[in-house]
Amino acid sequence: MPAAYAERLAAIEVSRDSVEVLGAQTAYWTYGPADADITLLLVHGFRGDHHGLEPVVAYLPGIRVVSPDLPGFGASDPLPDSPHDLDAYARWLTAFAEAVAPGAVVLGHSFGSIVASAAVAQGLATPRLVLVNPIGAPALEGPRGVLTRLAVFYYRLAAKLPKRAGESLLRNGLIVRVMSISMAKTHDRDLRRFVHAQHDAYFSDFRDRDVLLDAFIASVSHDVREFAPSITIPTLLVAAVRDDITPIEAERTLRGLFPQGQLVEIADVGHLIHYETPQQAADAIRGFLDAEP
């Protein structure tokens, strides 16, 4: 981790715990003071785990942050007897919030923005909603729709191969690196190395290919537009001007679908705001949380 991130994160108290949610153990990390005025509940993106949002957490001292691994990813068990579709993830998030962080402000990144929006639209109680790199348009229609279709073929092929061969393909280091290179926009060599190291370390930390395929299908079959009109609480969108997954024009349209939507645009970054510009994201989040309703 770059020194600026690491030093800040090291100064924040952190603990690890787990809780049973919908019949499975969910691992989660809590950062910051227990008596903080604000609690922020984080929902990470597809194929990631709680580590991905730590650079943003590093710039949010004084706020209590609860960051679980999604079911079937990182240290969390998959949900038993249930497909890992969007409905399941939304139900899990609602139950987790009620058990661990009732009344917390919810923040979703990338695929987590879809999960968080679906849960809030279906009744998850939260005073405000923050979406970082929100998926604001169908992935198959974005500027890299062809690559998304290739990804669909990749995941379906891995599902049809023998189990060992399929999971080996999904965890192939070269494919992970190509993905990482395609998303990184920074020209800072040290920062690019950090981004690639994060993806190498955590992008293949999923339980099995069935969970991964379910989550992938959910991620490309839905977007935040489905839920925006019914989310009436104040909502902040932190969007990247150079995002290849959701163009900034689509993010501007998405903001207008929220009854109380706000949009902060970050220049010179793509879908990796949480790695490349975490301070700008944290500043936008803190400003949103500090503002009067």
Secondary structure, 3 states (H helix, E strand, C coil): CCHHHHHHHHCCCEEEEEEEECCEEEEEEEECCCCCCCEEEEECCCCCCHHHHHHHHHCCCCCEEEEECCCCECCCCCCCCCCCCHHHHHHHHHHHHHHHCCCCEEEEECHHHHHHHHHHHCCCCCCCEEEECCCCCCHHHCCCHHHHHHHHHHHHHHHHCCHHHHHHHHCCHHHHHHHHHHHCCCCCHHHHHHHHHHHHHHCCCECCHHHHHHHHHHHHHCCHHHCHHHCCCCEEEEEECCCCCCCHHHHHHHHHHCCCEEEEEECCCCCCHHHHCHHHHHHHHHHHHHCCC
